[in-house]
Amino acid sequence: MIAWSTNLVAKPLATVFGGTVASAGMLVAYLNYMGHKRRGRIPVMITGVEGRLPGSVLAVLTSRNGHNDAVIRTALTNAEGHPVVFLYVNDKKPQTSRAPSIFEVVDPYLDDMQAKEYFSKAESLAQRAKIPRRYIYRQNAPGVVSRVWQAVHPRDIVVAANIAPEFEDVNPDRIRYELTPSGKVAHMLKQW
């Protein structure tokens, strides 16, 4: 800290140069973020399942489902101030055409533009509604939704009605269907 403070006084031109470069970089980053936000493409960081979120809503989005927009809007509408966990289940196999290089992060989410688009839409709408949210990305496997459901303990799973029968391993107390302008969704309700 002392060396840094001394350098500020002893080398004022270097301080001005460094401050200008840092400020220009921050300005470019801010303009880039605002441009993406205006177009509705907000960057989203995916998280893991961190534990129980009682009272939350689990919104299941899939790569083969045409009603993901309806699921997103319905989940945010029914959140009632509780967190919404967006789970994207990808049915496509990750492309492994080449071997990763040293220190390279291999994550199927990084190459999945459709998942990024849906998560970005969800983030934009959730920011406007001021609702806490989390994002989970999983490859399709038997029981993937039920494992997340068991870990999170949501009160409601919102899923497109046409794929609701696929989640037979989820044991809700009741299932309620809702017609929306974007399609029919199913609410799998559970009192924990």
Number of C-alpha atoms within 10 A of each C-alpha: 6 7 7 9 9 10 13 14 11 11 10 11 11 13 13 12 11 12 12 12 11 11 12 12 12 12 12 11 12 12 12 11 14 14 13 14 16 10 9 16 20 20 16 17 11 15 11 11 17 10 11 14 18 14 20 24 30 32 26 23 26 23 16 12 14 14 19 23 17 20 29 25 18 22 28 25 13 15 20 13 14 17 21 28 25 26 23 25 20 21 13 12 9 14 8 9 6 6 8 10 8 6 6 8 9 13 10 16 18 10 12 14 10 14 20 21 16 21 27 20 20 26 26 20 16 20 11 8 13 12 17 16 19 19 20 18 21 17 16 16 10 11 14 15 21 15 13 21 21 12 13 20 20 26 21 26 27 29 28 25 19 14 14 18 11 11 15 10 13 18 13 16 11 11 15 12 14 13 12 13 6 14 16 16 24 22 26 23 18 17 12 10
